[in-house]
Amino acid sequence: MAPEGFRLIPAPRPKRRGPKTNLYEDVIRAFMSSSEHSVIVELPDKQPLTIAKGLRRAISTLEVDVRVAVRKDSVYLLR
């Protein structure tokens, strides 16, 4: 028996919030199709560490040979 003062309401699991990996996969694909050896990645309203984490996850998913570096407030993609 549950204690008084609260109740449990059945509900579907909420969807995850935040950007999907597809955004970061698109950034990686664009970088791979360019001829640049290194670029700075800027995404509006995103913190550098958030961008770096998303890019690393996309690199892992796509299995490409690209590195991510964070220096001060900039995120770099490197070949």
Residue pairs with C-beta under 8 A, 6 or more apart in sequence:
2 8
19 46
19 54
21 54
21 57
21 58
21 61
23 43
23 54
24 51
24 54
24 55
24 57
24 58
25 58
25 61
25 62
27 41
27 43
27 55
27 58
27 77
28 55
28 58
28 59
28 62
28 64
28 66
28 77
29 62
31 39
31 66
31 77
32 64
32 66
37 78
37 79
38 76
38 77
38 78
38 79
39 76
39 77
40 74
40 75
40 76
41 51
41 55
41 75
41 76
41 77
42 75
43 51
48 70
48 73
48 74
48 75
49 70
51 75
52 68
52 70
52 75
55 68
55 75
55 77
56 68
59 66
59 68
65 79
66 77
66 78
66 79
67 77
67 78
67 79
68 75
68 76
68 77
68 78
69 75
69 76
69 78
70 76
